[in-house]
């Protein structure tokens, strides 16, 4: 605002939204609610119930304050793929776009390796041999992801009117398909498939001890409950490829190995001194 002598919202509208013809992208509640095709936002409860809600309208509009549409986001991605150009106009120079896409700060969550922040954008340097640029976010009742691969001139934009399955993973799945790569090789898909094969009801010999293996918030855990106690054991994956899948948990300050052995539709679990067999689904 100091440099441009314009309010933030006015600057974004004049310099970005209007040149990109992003006509369904709004900062104001009254603009959103007069749109004839506004999506109803929902809060999804812990029980999976969808409750109608309202969008969050913050006075700090630069932080999640712009409400947009998926086609508008596609136009925004097109500008990056065209190196700052759109419909004959130029929003940024190629050099500035490329500077935004250079890794500056390492991201705390590393899935592919080397993930970092550029300027307002996140970079995955090696996605099936390609560089993915993107960003996502969520404000409880609205979730978004945009991602693109400059060298291939492809991109994806996804919006949801609630928070649930990570849109970034859906977007990367789509980019893998566009690259004609097998999305089943994505790290998070491998973890999800492995967890799906292991979740279920387990018991020891003659059912003297029963347990459930469940996946919650991206973590696999063993839950053992009886008349008096509830024991929850979080499992950290070490090697989930193949039929022997190894994990560990922390106990008494030490590292305790946990392993699952798959043999067809049979699954054996070794935890502490116990051997449990999978007897059914949850």
C-alpha positions as CSV (number, residue, x, y, z in Angstrom):
1,X,0.0,0.0,0.0
2,X,2.9,2.4,0.8
3,X,4.5,1.7,-2.6
4,X,1.4,1.7,-4.8
5,X,-0.6,4.3,-2.9
6,X,-3.5,2.0,-3.3
7,X,-5.5,-0.1,-0.8
8,X,-4.5,-3.8,-1.0
9,X,-7.9,-5.0,-2.2
10,X,-8.0,-2.2,-4.9
11,X,-4.5,-3.1,-6.1
12,X,-5.3,-6.8,-6.4
13,X,-8.5,-6.0,-8.3
14,X,-7.0,-3.6,-10.7
15,X,-3.6,-5.2,-11.2
16,X,-4.5,-9.0,-11.0
17,X,-8.2,-9.8,-11.1
18,X,-9.3,-7.5,-13.9
19,X,-6.4,-8.2,-16.3
20,X,-7.0,-12.0,-15.8
21,X,-10.8,-11.7,-16.1
22,X,-11.2,-13.2,-12.7
23,X,-14.8,-11.9,-12.5
24,X,-15.9,-14.3,-9.8
25,X,-13.2,-13.5,-7.2
26,X,-14.4,-11.3,-4.3
27,X,-13.2,-9.8,-1.0
28,X,-16.5,-8.6,0.2
29,X,-19.4,-10.6,1.8
30,X,-22.0,-8.6,-0.2
31,X,-20.3,-9.5,-3.5
32,X,-20.1,-13.2,-2.7
33,X,-23.7,-13.4,-1.6
34,X,-25.0,-11.7,-4.7
35,X,-23.2,-14.2,-6.9
36,X,-26.0,-16.4,-8.5
37,X,-24.0,-19.7,-8.2
38,X,-22.3,-19.4,-4.8
39,X,-21.4,-22.7,-3.2
40,X,-22.9,-23.3,0.2
41,X,-20.0,-23.8,2.7
42,X,-20.2,-26.7,5.2
43,X,-18.5,-27.7,8.4
44,X,-17.9,-31.4,8.6
45,X,-18.2,-32.7,12.2
46,X,-16.1,-35.5,13.7
47,X,-19.0,-37.8,13.1
48,X,-19.0,-36.9,9.3
49,X,-22.1,-34.8,9.5
50,X,-22.3,-31.8,7.1
51,X,-23.5,-28.6,8.7
52,X,-24.3,-25.6,6.7
53,X,-22.1,-22.6,7.6
54,X,-20.9,-19.3,6.4
55,X,-17.6,-18.2,4.9
56,X,-15.2,-16.3,7.1
57,X,-14.8,-12.7,6.2
58,X,-11.7,-11.3,7.9
59,X,-10.7,-7.7,8.0
60,X,-7.1,-9.0,7.2
61,X,-8.1,-9.7,3.6
62,X,-4.6,-10.6,2.4
63,X,-4.7,-13.8,4.5
64,X,-7.3,-16.1,3.1
65,X,-9.7,-13.2,2.4
66,X,-10.2,-13.7,-1.3
67,X,-13.1,-15.9,-2.3
68,X,-12.7,-17.2,-5.8
69,X,-13.9,-19.8,-8.3
70,X,-12.1,-22.7,-9.8
71,X,-12.2,-21.3,-13.4
72,X,-10.8,-18.0,-12.1
73,X,-7.9,-19.9,-10.5
74,X,-7.3,-21.7,-13.8
75,X,-6.9,-18.3,-15.4
76,X,-4.5,-17.4,-12.6
77,X,-2.4,-20.5,-13.3
78,X,-2.5,-19.8,-17.0
79,X,-0.7,-16.5,-16.3
80,X,2.1,-18.3,-14.6
81,X,2.4,-20.9,-17.3
82,X,2.6,-18.1,-19.9
83,X,5.4,-16.5,-17.8
84,X,3.4,-13.5,-16.7
85,X,1.4,-13.0,-19.8
86,X,-2.4,-13.3,-20.3
87,X,-4.6,-12.4,-23.2
88,X,-2.0,-10.1,-24.8
89,X,-1.2,-8.3,-21.5
90,X,1.7,-8.7,-19.1
91,X,1.3,-8.8,-15.3
92,X,4.9,-9.7,-14.5
93,X,8.1,-10.3,-16.3
94,X,9.4,-13.8,-17.0
95,X,12.4,-13.1,-14.7
96,X,10.1,-12.2,-11.8
97,X,7.9,-15.3,-12.3
98,X,11.0,-17.4,-12.3
99,X,12.3,-15.7,-9.1
100,X,9.0,-16.5,-7.4
101,X,9.6,-20.2,-8.3
102,X,13.1,-20.5,-6.8
103,X,13.4,-22.3,-3.4
104,X,14.1,-19.9,-0.6
105,X,13.0,-21.5,2.7
106,X,12.9,-25.2,3.3
107,X,9.4,-26.5,4.2
108,X,9.1,-28.4,7.5
109,X,7.0,-31.2,5.9
110,X,9.1,-33.2,3.4
111,X,7.3,-35.8,1.3
112,X,9.1,-35.9,-2.0
113,X,12.3,-34.3,-0.7
114,X,13.6,-30.7,-1.2
115,X,10.2,-29.0,-0.8
116,X,10.6,-25.3,-0.2
117,X,8.9,-21.9,-0.2
118,X,9.7,-19.5,-3.0
119,X,7.9,-16.1,-3.0
120,X,4.3,-16.9,-2.2
121,X,4.6,-20.3,-3.9
122,X,5.6,-23.8,-2.8
123,X,8.1,-25.8,-4.9
124,X,8.4,-29.6,-5.2
125,X,11.7,-29.9,-7.1
126,X,11.3,-33.6,-8.1
127,X,7.9,-34.8,-9.0
128,X,8.4,-37.7,-11.4
129,X,11.4,-35.7,-12.7
130,X,9.5,-32.4,-12.9
131,X,9.2,-29.3,-10.8
132,X,5.8,-28.6,-9.4
133,X,4.8,-25.1,-8.3
134,X,1.7,-24.5,-6.2
135,X,0.0,-23.6,-3.0
136,X,-3.0,-24.7,-0.9
137,X,-4.8,-23.7,2.2
138,X,-8.0,-24.0,4.2
139,X,-10.2,-21.7,6.3
140,X,-12.4,-24.4,7.8
141,X,-15.3,-24.1,5.4
142,X,-13.3,-23.5,2.2
143,X,-10.2,-25.4,1.0
144,X,-8.1,-24.7,-2.1
145,X,-5.1,-26.0,-4.1
146,X,-3.5,-24.8,-7.2
147,X,-0.4,-26.4,-8.8
148,X,1.3,-26.4,-12.2
149,X,4.4,-27.7,-14.0
150,X,6.0,-24.9,-16.0
151,X,8.1,-27.1,-18.3
152,X,5.0,-29.2,-19.3
153,X,2.5,-26.3,-19.5
154,X,0.0,-28.2,-17.4
155,X,-1.8,-27.2,-14.1
156,X,-4.7,-28.0,-11.8
157,X,-7.0,-25.9,-9.7
158,X,-9.3,-27.5,-7.1
159,X,-11.7,-25.9,-4.6
160,X,-14.0,-27.5,-1.9
161,X,-16.7,-26.0,0.2
162,X,-15.4,-27.7,3.3
163,X,-12.4,-29.4,4.8
164,X,-11.7,-33.1,4.4
165,X,-9.4,-35.1,2.2
166,X,-6.3,-33.0,1.3
167,X,-6.9,-31.2,-1.9
168,X,-3.1,-30.9,-2.5
169,X,-3.0,-34.7,-2.7
170,X,-5.9,-34.8,-5.2
171,X,-4.2,-32.1,-7.2
172,X,-0.9,-34.0,-7.3
173,X,-2.8,-37.2,-8.3
174,X,-4.2,-35.3,-11.2
175,X,-0.9,-33.9,-12.3
176,X,0.6,-37.4,-12.2
177,X,-2.2,-38.6,-14.5
178,X,-1.5,-35.6,-16.9
179,X,2.2,-36.7,-16.9
180,X,1.0,-40.2,-17.8
181,X,2.7,-41.5,-14.6
182,X,1.1,-44.0,-12.3
183,X,-0.3,-42.1,-9.3
184,X,-0.2,-45.2,-7.2
185,X,3.6,-44.5,-6.9
186,X,2.9,-41.2,-5.1
187,X,4.3,-41.5,-1.5
188,X,1.0,-40.5,0.2
189,X,-1.0,-43.0,-1.9
190,X,1.4,-45.8,-1.0
191,X,0.9,-44.9,2.7
192,X,-2.9,-44.8,2.3
193,X,-3.0,-48.1,0.5
194,X,-0.8,-49.7,3.2
195,X,-2.9,-48.4,6.0
196,X,-6.1,-49.6,4.3
197,X,-4.7,-53.1,4.1
198,X,-3.8,-53.1,7.8
199,X,-6.8,-51.5,9.5
200,X,-9.2,-53.9,11.1
201,X,-10.1,-56.0,14.1
202,X,-7.3,-58.2,15.7
203,X,-7.1,-60.7,18.4
204,X,-4.6,-63.0,20.1
205,X,-4.9,-66.8,20.4
206,X,-8.4,-67.8,21.6
207,X,-9.3,-64.1,21.8
208,X,-7.7,-63.4,25.1
209,X,-6.8,-59.9,23.9
210,X,-8.6,-57.9,21.3
211,X,-7.4,-54.8,19.5
212,X,-8.3,-52.4,16.7
213,X,-5.9,-51.0,14.1
214,X,-7.3,-47.7,12.9
215,X,-6.1,-44.8,10.8
216,X,-6.7,-41.4,12.2
217,X,-5.4,-38.0,10.9
218,X,-2.8,-39.7,8.8
219,X,-1.5,-41.9,11.6
220,X,-2.0,-45.7,12.0
221,X,-2.6,-46.7,15.6
222,X,-3.4,-49.7,17.7
223,X,-6.3,-49.3,20.2
224,X,-6.6,-51.8,23.0
225,X,-9.6,-51.4,25.2
226,X,-10.9,-53.5,28.1
227,X,-13.1,-53.0,31.1
228,X,-10.5,-50.8,32.9
229,X,-8.1,-49.2,30.4
230,X,-7.9,-47.6,27.0
231,X,-4.4,-48.0,25.4
232,X,-3.6,-46.1,22.2
233,X,-0.3,-46.9,20.4
234,X,0.7,-44.6,17.5
235,X,2.7,-46.3,14.8
236,X,5.4,-44.6,12.8
237,X,6.1,-46.3,9.4
238,X,9.6,-47.4,8.6
239,X,9.1,-49.7,5.6
240,X,5.7,-50.2,4.1
241,X,6.7,-51.8,0.8
242,X,6.1,-55.5,0.3
243,X,4.3,-58.0,2.5
244,X,6.4,-57.3,5.6
245,X,5.5,-53.8,6.8
246,X,7.5,-52.4,9.7
247,X,6.6,-49.6,12.1
248,X,7.8,-48.4,15.5
249,X,6.3,-46.8,18.5
250,X,7.9,-45.1,21.5
251,X,7.7,-46.8,24.9
252,X,9.5,-45.8,28.1
253,X,11.8,-43.4,26.1
254,X,12.8,-46.3,23.8
255,X,12.0,-47.4,20.3
256,X,9.7,-50.5,20.1
257,X,9.4,-52.2,16.7
258,X,6.0,-53.3,15.4
259,X,5.4,-55.4,12.3
260,X,2.6,-56.6,10.1
261,X,3.0,-59.7,7.9
262,X,0.6,-60.0,4.9
263,X,-0.1,-63.4,3.4
264,X,-2.9,-63.2,0.9
265,X,-6.0,-61.9,2.8
266,X,-4.4,-62.9,6.2
267,X,-2.5,-60.3,8.4
268,X,-0.4,-61.0,11.4
269,X,0.6,-58.3,13.9
270,X,3.6,-58.5,16.2
271,X,3.4,-56.0,19.1
272,X,5.5,-56.3,22.2
273,X,5.3,-60.0,23.2
274,X,1.9,-60.4,21.5
275,X,1.0,-62.0,18.2
276,X,-2.4,-60.9,16.9
277,X,-4.3,-62.0,13.8
278,X,-6.7,-59.8,11.8
279,X,-10.1,-61.3,12.1
280,X,-12.3,-58.7,10.3
281,X,-12.9,-55.2,9.2
282,X,-13.8,-52.2,11.3
